[in-house]
Amino acid sequence: MTTIFHMNPKIYDSMKQFAESYAKSTQTYFCIDLEVTESVIQGLSKNKQIFGAPLCPCRYYDSKEDEISLAYWNCPCVPMRERKECHCMLFLTPESEFSSSTQILGKENLPTEEFFPS
């Protein structure tokens, strides 16, 4: 049986705004493949909606609740805060071969209406 997840657009928008703001404040950039950026923001939003925290969606956890309480992998994770190392490739330094020059996600990068079913 497949469960359909209904994303809250307000949570998605807040995570998108967080990503843009954090990219600017850390002088990092989104991936040149904006589908990577979009996928990570969707994963962060889903974890925020389900668990109340933006747990990194790119890692495996035995217990997401335990990981959230440790706060190590809550976005921005400790490696990102300390060394500008983002495992998800959401925040990239200008030196990265995968870095774009983009710190803003325009409306053309937003999910379609199907992403937010009623």
Backbone as CSV, one residue per row, in Angstrom:
resi,resn,N_x,N_y,N_z,CA_x,CA_y,CA_z,C_x,C_y,C_z
1,MET,0.839,-1.175,0.000,0.000,0.000,0.000,0.890,1.247,0.000
2,THR,0.607,2.167,-0.877,1.364,3.409,-0.969,0.640,4.509,-0.205
3,THR,1.391,5.221,0.612,0.833,6.343,1.349,1.177,7.628,0.612
4,ILE,0.203,8.467,0.387,0.437,9.748,-0.271,0.702,10.789,0.797
5,PHE,1.809,11.487,0.637,2.171,12.526,1.596,1.681,13.873,1.074
6,HIS,0.959,14.610,1.894,0.456,15.927,1.515,1.315,16.997,2.180
7,MET,2.148,17.623,1.367,3.050,18.662,1.861,2.281,19.923,2.201
8,ASN,2.601,20.501,3.353,2.041,21.787,3.743,2.819,22.881,3.003
9,PRO,2.178,23.645,2.115,2.901,24.657,1.339,3.567,25.722,2.203
10,LYS,3.019,26.006,3.382,3.639,27.004,4.261,4.982,26.500,4.785
11,ILE,5.040,25.234,5.120,6.303,24.659,5.592,7.315,24.636,4.448
12,TYR,6.856,24.233,3.274,7.749,24.234,2.111,8.293,25.647,1.860
13,ASP,7.432,26.638,1.862,7.864,28.025,1.626,8.860,28.486,2.685
14,SER,8.629,28.113,3.939,9.548,28.532,4.995,10.917,27.867,4.820
15,MET,10.952,26.605,4.385,12.228,25.935,4.155,12.943,26.529,2.943
16,LYS,12.202,26.897,1.937,12.790,27.546,0.760,13.394,28.890,1.154
17,GLN,12.653,29.661,1.945,13.166,30.953,2.410,14.387,30.771,3.300
18,PHE,14.369,29.754,4.161,15.535,29.457,4.988,16.746,29.162,4.100
19,ALA,16.569,28.311,3.096,17.683,27.923,2.222,18.261,29.139,1.511
20,GLU,17.401,30.008,1.002,17.878,31.219,0.321,18.639,32.128,1.280
21,SER,18.093,32.333,2.451,18.717,33.197,3.444,20.057,32.620,3.913
22,TYR,20.080,31.320,4.156,21.307,30.690,4.631,22.387,30.710,3.552
23,ALA,22.001,30.478,2.310,22.968,30.527,1.205,23.605,31.916,1.138
24,LYS,22.789,32.939,1.246,23.319,34.308,1.203,24.242,34.583,2.388
25,SER,23.820,34.202,3.585,24.594,34.537,4.780,25.913,33.766,4.866
26,THR,25.985,32.608,4.213,27.210,31.804,4.262,28.024,31.906,2.974
27,GLN,27.529,32.714,2.045,28.181,32.866,0.738,28.366,31.516,0.047
28,THR,27.302,30.705,0.121,27.262,29.432,-0.593,26.190,29.531,-1.670
29,TYR,26.138,28.524,-2.532,25.249,28.567,-3.685,24.556,27.225,-3.849
30,PHE,23.443,27.254,-4.587,22.709,26.026,-4.857,23.398,25.246,-5.971
31,CYS,23.052,23.985,-6.065,23.609,23.098,-7.077,23.217,23.580,-8.476
32,ILE,24.118,23.359,-9.408,23.844,23.750,-10.791,22.630,22.987,-11.342
33,ASP,22.382,21.801,-10.809,21.182,21.030,-11.143,20.140,21.354,-10.077
34,LEU,19.244,22.274,-10.390,18.282,22.734,-9.389,17.287,21.656,-8.957
35,GLU,17.238,20.540,-9.683,16.408,19.423,-9.222,16.986,18.836,-7.933
36,VAL,18.309,18.875,-7.792,18.940,18.426,-6.548,18.496,19.341,-5.415
37,THR,18.606,20.651,-5.649,18.202,21.638,-4.642,16.743,21.443,-4.262
38,GLU,15.887,21.311,-5.242,14.457,21.149,-5.002,14.173,19.879,-4.212
39,SER,14.831,18.798,-4.564,14.623,17.527,-3.874,15.020,17.627,-2.405
40,VAL,16.133,18.288,-2.130,16.594,18.426,-0.743,15.624,19.301,0.048
41,ILE,15.179,20.404,-0.535,14.225,21.282,0.159,12.920,20.537,0.430
42,GLN,12.474,19.729,-0.505,11.268,18.926,-0.282,11.479,17.957,0.871
43,GLY,12.648,17.305,0.908,12.944,16.360,1.992,13.025,17.040,3.348
44,LEU,13.673,18.203,3.389,13.739,18.970,4.636,12.343,19.368,5.088
45,SER,11.520,19.794,4.137,10.141,20.211,4.448,9.323,19.048,4.983
46,LYS,9.485,17.906,4.365,8.743,16.718,4.817,9.152,16.358,6.245
47,ASN,10.452,16.356,6.523,10.896,16.040,7.882,10.437,17.090,8.882
48,LYS,10.444,18.345,8.478,9.956,19.423,9.351,8.476,19.212,9.664
49,GLN,7.699,18.851,8.646,6.265,18.655,8.836,5.982,17.425,9.708
50,ILE,6.684,16.339,9.486,6.417,15.100,10.214,7.015,15.113,11.620
51,PHE,8.274,15.569,11.727,9.009,15.447,12.986,9.211,16.763,13.727
52,GLY,8.912,17.880,13.050,9.075,19.179,13.697,10.465,19.766,13.577
53,ALA,11.355,19.095,12.838,12.725,19.589,12.657,13.194,19.263,11.240
54,PRO,14.018,20.135,10.658,14.504,19.905,9.297,15.702,18.946,9.275
55,LEU,15.449,17.699,9.589,16.494,16.681,9.595,16.980,16.439,8.173
56,CYS,18.296,16.339,8.011,18.900,16.090,6.699,18.216,14.890,6.036
57,PRO,17.673,15.073,4.824,16.963,13.980,4.165,17.885,13.051,3.375
58,CYS,19.160,13.332,3.366,20.097,12.598,2.510,20.860,11.502,3.249
59,ARG,20.475,11.235,4.457,21.166,10.231,5.264,20.160,9.198,5.761
60,TYR,20.682,8.028,6.122,19.854,6.986,6.728,19.971,7.096,8.250
61,TYR,18.853,6.933,8.944,18.838,6.982,10.408,18.078,5.778,10.940
62,ASP,18.637,5.135,11.963,17.888,4.064,12.637,16.659,4.658,13.313
63,SER,16.825,5.839,13.900,15.717,6.522,14.562,15.814,8.021,14.260
64,LYS,14.906,8.509,13.461,14.914,9.940,13.140,14.676,10.783,14.387
65,GLU,13.822,10.306,15.281,13.540,11.054,16.505,14.802,11.218,17.350
66,ASP,15.583,10.135,17.472,16.836,10.218,18.244,17.812,11.188,17.582
67,GLU,17.931,11.122,16.272,18.851,12.010,15.550,18.440,13.479,15.703
68,ILE,17.146,13.735,15.661,16.661,15.108,15.816,17.029,15.640,17.196
69,SER,16.890,14.805,18.217,17.205,15.271,19.572,18.689,15.585,19.737
70,LEU,19.546,14.933,18.977,20.983,15.221,19.022,21.331,16.509,18.268
71,ALA,20.503,16.868,17.291,20.628,18.095,16.493,21.838,18.129,15.563
72,TYR,22.612,17.065,15.492,23.809,17.059,14.649,23.455,17.175,13.172
73,TRP,22.417,16.438,12.743,22.040,16.421,11.327,20.829,17.299,11.014
74,ASN,20.401,18.137,11.953,19.343,19.094,11.645,19.956,20.202,10.788
75,CYS,19.277,20.572,9.730,19.809,21.552,8.780,19.759,22.968,9.368
76,PRO,20.864,23.700,9.291,22.155,23.308,8.747,22.888,22.405,9.735
77,CYS,23.415,21.318,9.230,24.074,20.323,10.081,25.419,20.845,10.595
78,VAL,25.975,20.133,11.538,27.246,20.538,12.134,28.360,20.630,11.079
79,PRO,28.524,19.647,10.175,29.577,19.797,9.162,29.405,21.056,8.305
80,MET,28.169,21.422,8.025,27.932,22.639,7.246,28.292,23.870,8.066
81,ARG,27.842,23.909,9.291,28.115,25.079,10.136,29.603,25.236,10.417
82,GLU,30.294,24.129,10.616,31.711,24.212,10.995,32.664,24.309,9.811
83,ARG,32.350,23.589,8.702,33.313,23.504,7.609,32.740,23.802,6.229
84,LYS,31.466,24.219,6.177,30.772,24.435,4.902,30.792,23.175,4.032
85,GLU,30.499,22.043,4.672,30.404,20.761,3.983,28.972,20.266,4.056
86,CYS,28.266,20.389,2.956,26.865,19.961,2.892,26.783,18.644,2.119
87,HIS,26.498,17.576,2.859,26.391,16.243,2.277,25.317,16.189,1.181
88,CYS,24.269,16.964,1.331,23.138,16.953,0.398,23.390,17.760,-0.880
89,MET,24.438,18.561,-0.874,24.725,19.466,-1.989,23.682,20.582,-2.098
90,LEU,23.062,20.924,-0.978,22.138,22.058,-0.975,22.935,23.356,-0.950
91,PHE,23.952,23.407,-0.101,24.782,24.603,0.030,26.199,24.264,-0.424
92,LEU,26.620,24.883,-1.511,27.934,24.590,-2.086,28.800,25.839,-2.117
93,THR,30.075,25.652,-1.865,31.007,26.778,-1.959,31.247,27.082,-3.432
94,PRO,31.647,28.307,-3.748,31.875,28.676,-5.163,32.929,27.796,-5.844
95,GLU,33.821,27.191,-5.064,34.871,26.356,-5.637,34.365,24.995,-6.127
96,SER,33.201,24.588,-5.681,32.665,23.282,-6.062,32.333,23.251,-7.545
97,GLU,32.689,22.155,-8.188,32.367,22.008,-9.613,30.857,21.906,-9.849
98,PHE,30.088,21.651,-8.792,28.634,21.513,-8.914,27.883,22.783,-8.516
99,SER,28.619,23.806,-8.120,28.007,25.047,-7.645,27.513,25.900,-8.803
100,SER,26.338,26.477,-8.612,25.823,27.470,-9.560,26.181,28.846,-9.010
101,SER,25.631,29.874,-9.597,25.779,31.229,-9.044,24.451,31.676,-8.443
102,THR,23.585,30.698,-8.134,22.229,30.964,-7.676,22.099,30.844,-6.162
103,GLN,21.521,31.905,-5.561,21.178,31.875,-4.137,19.688,32.142,-3.930
104,ILE,18.975,32.350,-5.016,17.538,32.620,-4.979,16.845,31.589,-5.871
105,LEU,15.750,31.041,-5.375,14.952,30.106,-6.156,13.711,30.822,-6.655
106,GLY,13.676,31.117,-7.919,12.538,31.819,-8.502,11.324,30.926,-8.629
107,LYS,10.229,31.509,-9.021,8.978,30.756,-9.151,9.090,29.629,-10.162
108,GLU,9.982,29.795,-11.152,10.154,28.728,-12.143,10.741,27.469,-11.517
109,ASN,11.308,27.578,-10.314,11.901,26.434,-9.638,10.968,25.825,-8.598
110,LEU,9.800,26.394,-8.431,8.863,25.885,-7.425,8.173,24.632,-7.924
111,PRO,7.730,23.784,-7.016,7.008,22.584,-7.424,5.688,22.943,-8.098
112,THR,5.220,22.035,-8.906,3.935,22.224,-9.560,2.808,22.040,-8.554
113,GLU,1.615,22.381,-8.954,0.455,22.232,-8.075,0.239,20.798,-7.623
114,GLU,0.691,19.811,-8.438,0.511,18.414,-8.044,1.280,18.090,-6.773
115,PHE,2.315,18.878,-6.477,3.121,18.634,-5.280,2.318,18.965,-4.019
116,PHE,1.353,19.850,-4.124,0.536,20.249,-2.978,-0.924,19.857,-3.221
117,PRO,-1.233,18.564,-3.263,-2.626,18.183,-3.517,-3.530,18.629,-2.379
118,SER,-4.755,18.862,-2.704,-5.729,19.316,-1.687,-6.181,18.182,-0.807
